[in-house]
Amino acid sequence: MAGPGVGDPAPPFVLPGTGGRDYSLEEYRGRPVVLVFYPGDNSPVCTAQLNDYTRGVDQFDGVGAQILAISPQDVPSHEEFSDRQGGFGFPLLADTSKEVARTYDVLGPIGFYRRSVFVVDGEGVIRYAHRSHAGRAYRPVDELVDAIKRLASG
């Protein structure tokens, strides 16, 4: 299945997350959203990635963007992971059924999440998409912020 790409509407979702509530893509309509699909809580690369994005949260805030980080672990796992790291600057959402991952085509051949990121504009259209095919690298804060800045200018 080929998932949505640049120029396509972002598939809607509602997922439970940290902070004891559900999150929907629709609730952020009118502002950019960075959807970060990561393979797992407490793994070295995921930990580095989410801490890097937390350190850069002021840059994301500066362009009006909301980060939503999504993985297949449940909310208690996310809460423990977040607490262990001193908190993240954005919620962690639980896609335990992997249904959202399937919709966005970010599952690898044996069902593991591929590290992927999408920038969705305020109208709900995907304007940046990166699906990792070989595991470890993640997209840097500056690249994502630049993609959001291009939305405003373009």
C-alpha positions in Angstrom: 0.0 0.0 0.0 1.4 3.4 -0.9 0.4 5.9 1.8 -0.3 9.5 1.5 2.4 11.9 0.2 3.1 15.5 -0.3 0.0 17.3 -1.6 -2.4 14.6 -0.2 -4.8 15.2 2.7 -3.4 13.9 5.9 -5.5 10.9 7.1 -7.4 11.9 10.3 -6.9 10.0 13.5 -7.8 10.1 17.2 -5.3 8.4 19.6 -4.8 8.2 23.4 -1.7 9.9 24.6 0.3 11.2 27.5 -1.4 13.7 29.7 -4.5 11.5 30.2 -6.4 12.4 27.1 -7.0 11.6 23.4 -5.5 13.7 20.6 -6.8 14.2 17.1 -5.2 15.7 14.1 -8.3 17.8 13.6 -7.9 19.6 16.9 -4.8 21.3 15.4 -6.5 22.6 12.3 -5.3 26.0 11.4 -1.7 25.4 12.4 1.1 23.2 11.2 1.5 19.7 12.8 4.7 17.6 12.8 3.8 14.0 12.9 6.7 12.0 14.2 6.4 8.2 13.9 9.1 6.5 16.0 9.7 2.8 16.5 9.8 2.5 20.3 10.0 4.0 23.8 13.4 3.9 25.5 15.4 2.8 22.5 18.6 4.8 22.0 17.8 6.4 18.7 14.2 7.2 19.6 15.3 8.7 22.9 17.9 10.9 21.1 15.4 12.0 18.5 12.6 13.0 20.9 15.1 14.7 23.2 16.5 16.6 20.2 13.0 17.7 19.2 12.2 18.7 22.8 15.4 20.9 22.9 14.2 22.4 19.6 10.6 22.9 20.7 11.0 26.7 20.9 11.9 26.6 17.2 8.7 24.7 16.4 6.7 27.0 18.7 8.3 29.9 16.8 6.7 28.8 13.6 3.4 27.9 15.3 3.8 24.1 14.9 2.6 21.3 17.2 4.6 18.1 17.4 2.7 14.8 17.9 5.0 11.8 18.4 3.4 8.4 17.6 4.5 4.8 18.3 2.9 1.4 18.9 3.6 1.3 22.7 0.7 1.9 25.1 0.1 5.1 27.2 1.7 3.7 30.4 4.9 2.9 28.5 4.8 6.5 27.0 4.3 8.0 30.5 7.2 6.0 31.9 9.4 6.9 29.0 8.6 10.6 29.3 9.1 10.6 33.0 12.4 8.8 32.7 13.6 11.6 30.2 12.3 14.4 32.4 9.4 15.1 30.1 9.1 15.8 26.4 7.8 19.1 24.9 4.9 17.4 23.1 2.6 14.5 23.7 3.4 10.8 22.9 0.4 9.0 21.3 -0.3 5.3 21.4 -1.1 3.5 18.2 -1.2 0.1 19.7 -3.2 -1.4 16.8 -0.8 0.2 14.4 -3.8 1.3 12.4 -2.5 4.9 12.0 0.9 3.6 11.0 -0.8 1.5 8.3 -2.8 4.5 7.1 0.4 6.6 6.7 2.3 3.6 5.3 5.1 3.7 7.9 5.2 0.0 8.8 8.2 -2.0 7.6 8.0 -5.5 6.0 7.7 -7.3 9.4 5.4 -4.9 11.0 7.8 -2.6 12.8 7.4 1.2 12.6 9.8 2.9 10.2 11.1 6.2 11.6 9.1 8.7 9.6 8.0 12.3 9.8 5.2 14.4 8.1 4.5 18.1 8.2 0.8 18.8 7.8 -0.3 22.4 7.0 -3.1 24.2 8.7 -5.6 23.0 6.1 -4.7 19.3 6.8 -2.5 18.7 3.7 0.8 16.9 3.9 3.6 19.3 2.8 6.6 17.3 3.8 7.0 13.5 4.1 10.0 11.4 5.0 9.8 7.6 5.5 13.0 6.0 6.6 13.9 2.8 4.9 17.0 2.1 6.9 16.4 2.7 10.5 18.6 4.9 12.5 18.8 8.4 11.1 16.1 11.0 11.9 15.3 14.3 10.4 17.0 17.2 12.1 15.0 20.1 13.8 16.3 22.7 11.3 15.1 20.7 8.3 11.6 20.3 9.8 11.4 24.0 10.9 12.6 25.0 7.4 9.8 22.9 5.8 7.3 24.7 8.1 8.7 28.1 7.2 8.2 27.3 3.5 4.5 26.8 4.2 4.3 30.4 5.3 6.2 31.8 2.4 4.7 29.7 -0.2 
